[in-house]
Amino acid sequence: MPAETIQWDTRGVKPGEYKIRAEFYVWGDASPFDNFLDLREPLVLLPQGTAFPSGERDGGAAMVRDPRYKPAGIPQ
């Protein structure tokens, strides 16, 4: 499965909700208009020192699978 890693250094970024959109250039792609992924849930940056909801730890990672991706031979 193709995968991309996106890193965002949030130092100096104002707290708030951020909508994330990843766009990729794929060499030789016949349909470059669909080479993007919009995350459904916004990324929330809290002010430094603010406790996370539900006792969650700071840091971490997220993974999103493009719902348009349908690998052959794998049940959906």
BELPENOR-V76280 format. One record per residue. N is the residue number from 1. RES is the residue in one letter. SS is DSSP state (h for helix, s for strand, l for the rest). PSI is psi in degrees with one decimal (* if undefined). NEAR is the number of other ideal C-beta (glycine too) atoms within 8 Angstrom. Layout:
BEGIN
N|RES|SS|PSI|NEAR ; N|RES|SS|PSI|NEAR
END
This chain:
BEGIN
1|M|l|129.6|4 ; 2|P|l|140.4|3 ; 3|A|l|148.9|4 ; 4|E|l|144.4|6 ; 5|T|l|130.8|4 ; 6|I|l|126.2|6 ; 7|Q|l|139.8|4 ; 8|W|l|115.8|4 ; 9|D|l|111.9|4 ; 10|T|l|5.1|6 ; 11|R|l|129.7|4 ; 12|G|l|-1.7|3 ; 13|V|l|136.7|7 ; 14|K|l|142.9|4 ; 15|P|l|150.2|7 ; 16|G|s|-172.7|6 ; 17|E|s|135.0|7 ; 18|Y|s|128.4|9 ; 19|K|l|134.1|8 ; 20|I|l|131.3|9 ; 21|R|s|126.6|8 ; 22|A|s|130.1|8 ; 23|E|s|138.9|6 ; 24|F|l|143.1|7 ; 25|Y|l|125.5|6 ; 26|V|l|112.8|7 ; 27|W|l|128.1|4 ; 28|G|l|10.0|4 ; 29|D|l|129.9|7 ; 30|A|l|-15.0|4 ; 31|S|l|69.0|6 ; 32|P|h|-10.6|8 ; 33|F|h|-15.7|4 ; 34|D|h|23.1|6 ; 35|N|l|62.0|10 ; 36|F|s|164.1|8 ; 37|L|s|124.5|7 ; 38|D|s|125.8|7 ; 39|L|l|137.8|11 ; 40|R|l|-40.9|4 ; 41|E|l|137.1|4 ; 42|P|l|154.1|8 ; 43|L|s|128.8|9 ; 44|V|s|120.6|7 ; 45|L|s|124.6|10 ; 46|L|l|154.9|7 ; 47|P|l|147.9|5 ; 48|Q|l|133.4|4 ; 49|G|l|-7.7|3 ; 50|T|l|136.7|7 ; 51|A|l|145.5|4 ; 52|F|l|149.4|9 ; 53|P|h|148.1|5 ; 54|S|h|23.7|4 ; 55|G|h|17.9|5 ; 56|E|l|154.2|6 ; 57|R|l|156.7|5 ; 58|D|l|167.7|5 ; 59|G|l|-165.0|3 ; 60|G|l|-171.9|5 ; 61|A|l|164.5|3 ; 62|A|l|151.7|5 ; 63|M|l|135.2|4 ; 64|V|l|133.9|7 ; 65|R|l|130.6|5 ; 66|D|l|120.2|6 ; 67|P|l|-15.5|4 ; 68|R|l|-15.0|5 ; 69|Y|l|117.4|7 ; 70|K|l|87.9|5 ; 71|P|l|140.4|6 ; 72|A|l|137.8|4 ; 73|G|l|2.0|3 ; 74|I|l|121.5|5 ; 75|P|l|141.2|2 ; 76|Q|l|*|3
END
